[in-house]
Amino acid sequence: MRISLDSLVFADEQRRLIAFTRVLAIAVLCCLVVSWKLWVSRPYYPLVPLLEGLPSFSHPFDYAWLGMLVASLLGIVVRPRSQVLIAIVLAAFGVLFLQDQSRLWPSFYMFCLYFVLLVSHRGQEGEAADERILAGLRFVAAMVYFWGGVQKLNPYFFYNEFPWFVEPVVKLLPFETTLLPTLAVLAAVCEVLIGVGLLTTRLRHLALIGAMLMHLLILFSIGPLRSHWNNSSWMWGMSVAVLTWTLFWQAPAFRLQKMFAAPRLQSAPQWLVVLLVGILPVLNNFNRWDSALSFNVYSGNVDYAEIHLRPQAVPLLPDEIAERVDVGFGNAVLVLNKWSLHEFKANTYPETRVFKAVFRKVGSYLPEGSAQLYVGEKAGWFFPKRIDRYELNSDGEVELKELGVEAPTP
């Protein structure tokens, strides 16, 4: 049986929205499976609550809460129009985010923005409600690409991150290339244009094809062919590809006013997502908004952290932490990204407050003065990168000791 692309056109926008909701629930389930350790209590890698002192679920209540979330997502696959199930999923994620901000990955943040729009659906509006919700969903999807490309417009992506990222592809070439920095500029610009093009009528088809090719490159570069280097990231990439295709293939023209075709109070979710995904990400370039919430991923310009320890202090750590420490040449270094990749199949949440919490946890097993935290703060539009050094004082609090230091070589 021959299947053409035209056969994948949805008969109407209602069916498109139903299909999108089901695909979204399946995508979230897949990403949860990959990163399940992130969503339950854990003894060593600390939970970092959004509000200080906020309690977290202990075992077995953490598994019960995660089970409720999974059951609700499965229910949405069966009943995609259920506002109750969508609200439960949104509330469940909200509680989990409050208990640990490390869970606010770009993937789950984006998923929840989608659920915020879906929960505002009013069935009595009929086709108008479907069009309003879909317009908002398309806006979010386009902005994810747009800001992802904007954040990559920096020299760290051009000369460091991109050459590393496409290494599996470059290895297959029968010749050496010196054009990677130029290609990196084109890749970043293309991602920006994908976001813009998806919201146009004339360029949408080209932008959609470009998006699919980009996600194939992501799968090839950091997926199973690279020893499952970052399973959560490529799984999110494949989910975004399917969700984007569902939203935009042969879809009606995007009209911003459709997003707000409801009474003012009812349009509050639309205004919220415009603020969160359309405006606030620009503040990341001034280090006033989190990188994860600005879709600043694989840009080569995010906060980074290492804990340097005295080699003789490593045996004092629990085995689960000590195994992640690289020891050699008189140094011992715990790279937080490596630890997070091992635990959760993704990089650590790239913000200094999270690094400090992890450092405080590691330092609780060690005598005073045996560990130091080095944080590489991302560059902004008007200031360069820098490395700051922190230590733990006698009260177990993290203190900034020196700004703009040079980290010792591991």
N, C-alpha and C positions, 0 to 999 in steps of 0.2 A: 504494500500500500504506500502510495506516494503522498507525503505531507508537505505542503507548501507553507511559506511564512504567512500568506494571507489567511490560511486556515486557522491561524492562532489568534485572529482578531476576535475580541469579545463582542458578543451580540449587542450588548448595551453596557452602560456604565455601572448598573447595579451588579451585573455578573462580574465585571472587572473588580469592583470593590470587594465582593465576596471572595473571589479568587485571591486577591491581595491579602485579605485578612487571614485566610487559611495558610498561605505561603509564609506570612509573617510569623504566625504561631509555630509553624514547623521550623523556620529559621532560628527562632529563639530557642526552641527545644534542642536543636543541633548544637548551638553555641553553649547552651547550659551543660550538655553532656561532656563537651570537650573541657570545660572549665569548672566542673562540679565542685572541686575542692575549695574554690573561691567563695562558695555560697553557704558553707557550713562552718562551724566553729573549728578552730585549729590551735594547737598548743604553742607553736613557735613563731611562725610568721604572723605578726600581730594584726588584729582588727583595728582600724583607725576610724572611730565614729565621727560623724559630721559635727555632733554636739558633744563636748567633753562630758564624760561621766555617763553617757547614754548606755544602758545595759544591752547586751547582745544575747541571743538565744544560746542556751547551753544544750548539750546533748541529752535527750534525743529530740528536743523541741526544734533544733535547727533542721534536722532531717524531716520532721513533720511539716515545717513551714515550706521547705523546698518541695516536698511531695505535694503540698496543696497547690503550689505554683505550677508544677508540672501537670497536675490533674486539670487545672483550669485551662492551661494552654491546649491540652488534648481536647478539652471540651470545646474550645474555640474552633478547632479543626472540624469538629462535628457540627457545631452551631455558631457559625461566624457572625451572626447578627445579634448574639446575646450580649447586651450591654452590661449585664450583671457579671458575666465571666470576664469581660474586658476590664471592668472596674476592679475586680478582684486581682487580676494580674498586675494592674497598675499600682494598686495599693500594696501588694506583696513586694514588688520591686522597690517601692518607696521606702518601706520599712527596712529592707535589706541594704539600701543605699545609705540610710541614716546610720545603720550599725557599722558600716564599713565603706568609706569613700573609695577604697581601692577597687570596689566593684563598679565604679562609674567609668567603665571603659567606654570608648567611643561607640562600640557596637551596641551595648545595652542602653546607652544614652540615646542613641538614634532610635532603637526599637521603642523605647518608652515615649519618645516624641511622637512616634506613629500612633501609639496607643492613646496618648492624650487627645489626638485628633479623632480617633475612632470612637472614643467614649462620648464625644460630643454629638454623635449622630442622633438625629431625631427622626424615627421612622415615619411619623405622620407627614413629614415634608415630602416624602416620596423621592422622585428623581432629583429634585433640587438639593436635597440633603446629600445624596450620593455625589453629585457634582461638586458640592461645597467641600466635602471631606476629601475627595480625590484631588482637588486643587491644592489643598493644604499639604497632602502627602507628597504631591509632586514638587511643591516648593521646598520641603524638607530634603527630599532626595537630591534635588539640584544643588542646594546649598552645601550639602556634604561634599559633593565633588568640587564645588567652587572654592570652599575654604581649604579643602585638602590640597588643591593646587596652589593657592595663594601662599600657604605655609611653606611650600617647597621652593618658593622663589628666594633662595638664599644660597650662598656659596658652599655651605656645609653639605647641602644636598647635591649640588653640582659636582663637587670634587671628592666627596667621601661616601655619602649614603647611597647615591644612585649607582656608582661603580660597584660597591659591595652588593647592592640589591640584585643587579642583573648579572652577577658573576656566573651563575649557572648557564645563562644564555651565551655570554661571551666565551665561555670555555668551549662551546660547540662550534665557534667560528673558526674557519681554517686559516685565519690571518689575525694579526694584532691590530687593534684600533686605538687611536688617540682621540677619538671624537666623543668619548663618553660624557665629558662635561657639557659639550654642545647638545648632545642628545638629552641630557638631563634637563637643560633649559627648555627644550622643546616638550619634554614629557610633562613638566610642571605647567607650562602654558597650555598644553592640550587638556590637562585635567581641569584647569580654570574654564577653558572654552567648552568642555563637555557640560559643566554645570550651567553655563549661560545658554548653550545650544539646546539643552533639554527643555528650556522654557520658551523656546521659539518654535514657530511652525516650519519655517524654511530649513533650519539647520538641525531639527530634532533627529531625523533619521541618521544623519552623519554622526551626531553626538552619541546616539545610542549604540551605533556600531563601534565607535571609538571606546565607549565605556566597556563594552563586552571584551574587546581586545585587551584593554588595560587589566581587566580582572583575570583573563587567561594568563597574562604575564605575571600577575601576582601569584597565581596558583603554581605556575612553573618555577618561580623564583624562591618562594618561601614555603611551598607546600610539601607534599609527600616526597617529591624528588629531591628535596634538600633536607632529608632525614627528619621530616616533620619539625622543622626548626621552630615554627611558631604556629601551632595548629589553630589557635583561636583567631589569629589574624586572617589566615587564608580561608577559614570557614566563614568568617564575617564577609570577606570579599566575595565569595561565591553566593552567599545569601543576598548581598546587595545587588549582585548581577541579576539574579532571578527577580527580586523585588522591583528593580529598575525596569526590567523588560516588561513586567506585568503592568506597571504604571504607565509606561510611555509608548509601547508599541501600538501604532495605529490609533492613538488616543486623540480626543478632540483638542483643539488649541487651548493652551493655558491662558487663563484670564485671572489676574490677581484679584479683581473685584469679586470673582466667584467665591473666594475664600471667606468673604465678609458679607455674603448674601443672606445673613440671618440677623435677628435683633442683636443689639450691641452686647448684652450680657451673654447671649448664646455664642457670640463670636470670640469670647475671651480666650479659649484654647488657641484659636488662630493667631490672635495678637501675641499670645505667649510664645508660640513657636517662632514667630517672626523676630521677636526679641532674642530668644535663645539661640537660634541657628542662623538668623539673618544679620544680626547687629553685634551682639556681644563677642563673637569670635575675633573681631578686629582688635579687641583689648589684649589678646594673647601676644600681640606684637609689641605691647608695652609691659608685658609680664604682669598684667592685672586681671587675667582670666585664665583658667586652667587649660593646658594644652589638650587634654583628653576631651574637654567640652568644646574645643575649637577645631576638632578633627585634625589636629596637628600630629600626624602619624608618619613614620618613615621619612621625615623631613631632614633628619640629621641635626635638628635644632630643638631639642627638648632637654629638660633638666635630667641630670644623670648623677648617680651616686655610687661611691665605693666606701667600704669600711676597711681601714688598715689596722691590723692588729700586730702585737708582738707575737712572734712564732710560738713562744713558750706558753702563751695564753690560749692557743687553739684547743689543746686537750681539755680545757675547762668548759668548753661549749658542749651542749648536747650533740650527740652524734648526727642528728638530722641537720644541724647547722654546720658543724665542723666539716661534714662531707662536701659542703658547697664552697669551702675556703680554698683558695689557691695558695699553696705554700712553695716558696723557692727563692734561692739567692738571698736568704736572710729576711724575706718579707712574707707577710700573710695578708691576703686581700680577699674580702668577701664582696663580690660584685652583685649588687642588688638585682640587676636585670637577670643574671644567671639563676639566682635563687628563685625569682618569680617565674621564670620560664620553666624551671623544674617543677614548681608547685602547681602553677595555674595554666601552663602552656601559653603564656603571654608575658610581655614586659611588665615591669612594675609601674604603678601609677606615678607619672613623672612630676611630682611636686615635692618641694622641700619639706613640708609639714609631714608627709608620709614617710620620707626618708628618715626624719628625726624620730618618728615613732618606732620604726624598725631598728634604728640605732639604739634607742633607749631599751628595747627588748633584748638585743644582743648584749648590750653593756651590762644588763642586770645579772649576767652570768660571770662577769669578769671583774677583777680588782680595778680600782680607780687608776686612770692613766694608761691603761693597756690597749686602748682602742681610740681611733680618731675617724670622724666622718668627713669625707671630702665630697662636696656637692658642686658639680659643674652646672652653673645657672645658664640657661639658654640666652642667646643674644636676642635683642629687640631691634626695632627699626632704627633706634638712635643710640644704642650702646652695644658693646661687644660681649662675648661670653666671658665668664670669670669663674674661678674656683674658690669656694669658701671652705674653711676648715672649722669643724666643730669638735668639742670634747664634752664628756660627761663630768659634772661636778660631784661633790660628795653627797649631794641630795638626790642624785640620779637625774638631774635636769640637764638638758642639752644646752650648751653655751657656745655662742659664736666666738672663736678665738682669733681668727684672722681672715680678712677679706682679700680676694685676688691673689691667693697663694698658688704656687706651682706644686701640683701633687707629686709625691715620690713615685718613681717608676716601679710597677709591680715586679 
